[in-house]
């Protein structure tokens, strides 16, 4: 028996949780928080529809909070088993989870002070102490090293190229196998090594964040150069909400390259996020995932000014000098970037640059869709600054890159029946995408299979759906 249940990242792009159950074992693959619109966020308060204490283990594909952030709640509900991940993921979670707990506490405190919560008193979903408690359960493993998370199950990680430590997962059982793509990175990422080929499995769960879109062929360096020079000419400030892990380091590398080549002026570049600062340090400590040379890493260190303390951060908002501020969070859902948005959104000389996926219901999504005001800390802030978006900086593969990852690079127009370059799964489940993106990905995979005469079932599971795989 092998039953696969979709407890998150089905019909949405957040809250990744997949329950794997055999006669002898129960595993949870990813343990993510729901983010975005309130209806989704409220689900974080619900008990999961599984027996937490009967779980043998949790296996994480990577450290992003929508894949890992529910761990403190799981621990609080009684899960005391092992949490398997890569070494890079373990190191990142040492900063991400406590920070998430701190932000939960801060949000609750601010809601209580300002009186904008419907609950009295407002409580955090989990605390920093609760987040730190679950870190002791982490078990780091290398890519390619087989391990046994539960009786009768062998698991192996392979590089996914999405962020530091990100992995695809293969589970092998007596009669079948199942793989989880996690979030698949781009083959052209300038700072991370590309994804390894997908696991050779009977059943595959594949993400579809950009399942209905191609990334533009524009050069991200050129795009970033234009934005920086435009803001510099207006003597404004460039605020870049960026994910602390991955995107921040990507941006620092590009800005360093542009300044080093003289294509942009030597504006001060601030990394204003303790978590992003720590993540940058960890990135330098894990060359197994990195494309960058030691000299390139050193250039990033020299070019960037690190705003570690709250006083450092407040000084940026008090300054009238042009600058570039890279700050978390990437979807403007919390963190120091909110203070910078309050300060610079009303300034028509300044610019807010969005550089990653913006989930429904987030402030970043509202800015992307042209909102003329933004609610921050209970108050509405007018949007007079320029808001622009560079899509080519995404750390997610687009649909063509996902198809090439799955099938092997090819010209779809010349596809013909024959033996695939690698064994294709008998069943593919398309998840981690908004409904239109997931359905588009399902259709494209189905068409690619049909063009070759291959028989593969491709479905988009609904939330809570169960499938018997063996």
PyMOL commands that set and color helices and strands:
alter all, ss='L'
color gray80, all
select helices_A, chain A and resi 38-45+52-54+65-68+71-76+87-114+128-137+220-233+247-260+274-284+287-289+294-303+310-318+337-344+363-368+391-393+399-407+412-414+435-452
alter helices_A, ss='H'
color red, helices_A
select strands_A, chain A and resi 2-6+18-22+26-29+57-59+82-86+138-141+147-150+153-159+167-172+177-180+203-207+237-241+268-272+304-306+323-327+351-354+373-376+379-382+386-389+427-431+457-459+466-468
alter strands_A, ss='S'
color yellow, strands_A
deselect
rebuild
show_as cartoon
